[in-house]
Amino acid sequence: MKAIIITQPGKPSVLQIAERPKPTFSVNEVLIKVAAAGINRPDVLQRQGKYPPPANVVQDIPGLEIAGTIVEAGADVTRWKVGDKVCALVSGGGYAEYCSVPEQQSLPVPDGLSFIEAASLPETYFTVWSNVFDRGNFKDGETLLVHGGSSGIGVAAIQIAKALSRTIYVTAGSDEKCRACEGLGAAKAINYKTENFATVIEQLTNDKGVDVILDMIGGNYTPGNVRSLAVEGRLVMINTMNGKDAEVDLARVMMRRLTITGSTLRSREVEFKGSIAQNLQKHIWPLLASGAIKPVIHAIFRPEEAAQAHELMESSGHIGKIVLNFE
């Protein structure tokens, strides 16, 4: 098969197409002929040598989400059959013509969606559900703040919150991105380059604060996050783009009974990811099938254009998802 490999840690140009054997698969896995693969920021970090995959995962083929057709199934697979069209969360190896995945981490392509659209779902929707709804316990009547509102994760969070009739605020890096986020359903998008998000949140909520914050920035955003949380608020960390060290007002944490937590998804066990998949199929997949949620695809690249796809991801010039088309 053809695969996009990381020839060595470095700039986007280190991504090259190479011939590789088809992946093997276990009795509980399926082999998928990949039609499309989503691009995510962890792929960029892996290419740079800053985010190594788990030891049992292919080391030089990035890619965490795919969509395609099942061409083979392990002996113990019960949910799927050859010919089924699925999308899946994988731990690596997604930038290739074939990829194997545990059956629990696969979901049906939602009715009416293309493979391109379906490939944009798993990494972002698994992440949002696990961290906002499970870890963050985001409930009816509560408010949510998401940093990076125009990212794949931000767009997914906006659309889910809107579909569930819940209030979401976001931050973004330009007026254009802010308008796009509000067009998708954000109650307010804050341009973090021209406004202090904590001050704006205080104004929007009459000093109450928000109930849940999903943060991929870390570092110097942390004091503002703590300041922006309501009593019993929850801050959920999923990345530290501005650094892992931060100053925290512990007195405010105690007085407001705040929870600061976080998680990473890639290394979690199959059963954990399978549980998220079940919740997504029950609560979110019907919203995708009905059109209440519509994937936002910013750009589509051919496999030989993977370097350009990574350049776009690193530029943060996109609104929504970047996808590789293998068909």
N, C-alpha and C positions, 0 to 999 in steps of 0.2 A: 504494500500500500504506500501511498504518498503521505508524508507527514511534515509538518512544520516543526523544525527542531531548533533548539538553542545551541549554537555551535560553541559558544563560550559566553561567560557573563559579559554584558556590555550594552551598547546602544542598540536601537531597533534593527540595525543592519546585520546583527548576529543571527537573526531569524532567517533560516534557509530551508528550502524544500529538499527532502531526502527520501530515499526508499527505505522502508522498514517492514519487518514481518507483521502480519496481522496479529493483534493481541490475542493471547489465550484467554479463556474464561472458565470460571469454576462452575460447579453444579448449581449454584444459586445465582448465577449471573447470566446476562444476555449480551450478545454481540450486536452492536448497532452500526449500520452503514450510515455514516454521518452525512447529513445534507447541509447542516449549518452549525456553526459554533459561536457562542458569544465571547466577546472580549471583555475582560475585567481587569481592574487595577492590580489584583494579586498576580495576574499573568505578567504584568510589567515588572513587578518586584521580583518575581522568579527569574525573569530574563536578566535582570540586573544582578542576580546572585544574592538577593536580600531575603528571599522567601523560599527556601528549599522545600520540595514536596516531601510527604511522608516516605519512609524508607521502602515501603512495599509498593510504591507507585513509580511509574516510568519517570525518569529523572529529567529528561531533556525535551519532552514534548509537553508544552503547557496546554491549558484549556480546562475550564471547570464546568462548562455547561454546553450541552449539545442537543440537537434534535435530528431525528432520522428514522430509519426503518429497521426493525429487528430482523436479522438474517440468520441467527442461530440462537438457541436457548439451552441452558444447562439442564441436566436430567431432573433436578429438583425444582425447576421453575414452574410455578403454578398459575401465576397471574397473566403471563404474556405468551403469545405464540408468534411464530415466524410470520412476518408481514405486518405486524402491528406498528403503527406510527406513534412514536413516543418522543418526549424530551426528558432529559436526565441531568442530575447533578453528579459530577464526577470529581475525583480527587486529583486528576491530571490526565494528560493524554488526549484532550478534546480536540486539539488542532490536527486532526488526522482523518483519513477516509474511513477508518473503522475505530471503534472504541468499545471496550467491555465495561459493564457497570452492574452492580448488584440490582436485582429486580426491584427491591424496595425503594431505590432511589430514582426510579423511572415513573413518569406520569404520562397519561395519554395527551397527545396534541389536542388542545381544546378545539371544539367544533368551530369551524370558520377561520381558523388561524393557519398561516403558512408555516413551513419549517423555519423560515427566517424569523418570524415572530415568535414561534415556540422556543427557538434557541436562545432568545433574549430573556426567558423567564426564570429558569431554575436558580441560578446563583443569587439573583436579586430577590426573588420571592421567598426562597428558603431563608435568606438572611433577614429580610424584613419580618417574616412571620415569627421566626425563632426569637428575634431580639426585641421586637416591638410588642408582640402579643403574648409570647410565652414568658420571656425573661422580664420584659417591661410591664406586663399585665395591663396593657392599654384597654380601657373599658369604655362602654357607652357613656357619653356625657363628659368625657375627659378630653384634654387637649394635648397635642403632640407637636414637638419641634424637631425638625430634621435638618441637619447641616448637609450641605451639598445637594440642594434640592433638584438641580438639573442633572445629576448623575443617574445612572441606572437605578440605583437603590432609592434615591430621592424621588424619582418619577414613579416608581412602583409604590412607595409609601404614600405619595399624594393620591394616586388613583385608588388605592385600597381604602384610605381614609374617606375620600369623597364618596366611594361606592357604599360605604358603611355609614354615611351621614355623620362623620366625626370631623372635628376641627383640627386642621394641621397648619402650622406655620413652618416656613423653611428659610434657609439662607442660600444665597447664590452670588456669583461674582460679577454680574453685570446687570444693567437694567433690562437688556433683552432676555436674559435668562430668568430674571424675576417675573417679567410679563408672561413668559412661557409657563412658568410654574403656576402662576395665578390662573392662567387659561386652562390648566389641567385640573384645578380645583383647590389649590392652596388658598387659605383665607387671607394670607399675607406672605409675600416673599420679601425678605430683607436683603438689600445689597450690602454685604459685609465689607465692601471696600469703601463705602461712603457713610455707613451707619453703624452704630454700636448695637449689636443684636440684643444684648441684655437690656439696654435702655428701651428699645422698641418693644420688647416682650413685656416689660413692666407697663408700658403705656397701653398696649393692646389688651392686657389682662387686668387692668386697674390694680397693679401691684400684686396680684394673686400669684402669678407665675403659671407655668405649664406643668402638666402631670407627668409627662414622659419626654425625654430627650434622647434621640438617636444620634450619636456623634462618631464620625470617622476622622475627626481632626486632632483632638487631644491637645497636648501642649498648652499654649497660652489661651485656648478657648475654655479651659476648665474652670477658671474663676467665674467667667460669664455664665457658664452652664449652671454652676451651683447657685449663682445669684438668680437665675431664671426659673428655678424649680419651685413649684408650689409645695405646701405642707404635704408630707408623705410622697413627694415626687421621686421619680426614678431616672437616673442617668445611666444609659446603656452605651458602653464603648465598643466599637467594632474595628477601629483602626486608630493609629497615632501618626497621622501625616505631618503634624507639626511637632512631633516629639513625644516621648513616653514620660517625661518628667513634667510635673505640674504643681502649682500652688493651690491648696485647697483650704477654704475657710471651714475648719472643723467645728467651730462654734455654730455656724449656720447649719451645718450638717446635723448637729445634735438638736438645735432648737426647732428645726423644721422636720426632723425625723426623716432625713433623706436616705435614699439607697443609691450607692454608686456601684455599678456592676459592669460586666462585659463578657464577651465570648469570642472565640474563633470557631469556625465551622469545619474547615477542611479536614482536621485530624479527628473529628468526632466519629464515633462508631456507627456502623451501618444502621443499627436499630434506631439510633437517635435520629438520623436523617430520614429513615423510613417513617417515623412518627410525624415529622414535619410534613412529609409528602402526603400522608393521610389527611392531615388538617387542611393543607392547601387544596386537595381534591374536593374536600367537603365544603369548605367555606369560600374559596377564591376561584376555583375552576368554573363554577357556574356563572360567576360574574364575568369571566373572560368569554365564555361561550355565548352569553347574552349580549355582549358588547358594552356592558356597563364599565368594563375596564378594557382598554385597547392599548397593546404594546406600542411604545414610541421608539421607532428605529431611526437613528440619526444618519447612519452611513453603513453601506454594505461593501465589503472588499472581497476580492478573489484571494485564494491562498497565497499566490505569488506576491500579493500586496500586503502581506502581514506586517511588514515593517512600517508601511504607511499607516496601517490601522493602529499600531502601537504609538506612532508619533502623534496621531490625533488624540488618543487616550491621554498621553502625557501632557498635551497642550491644554487639556480641560476645556477645549473649544466645542465640545459636543453637548447636546441636550437629548438625553435618552441613551439608547444602546448602540453599540458598534458591533457588527456581526460579520463573520467570515462565511462566505457562500461556497460550499464544496460541490454543488450540483452543476 
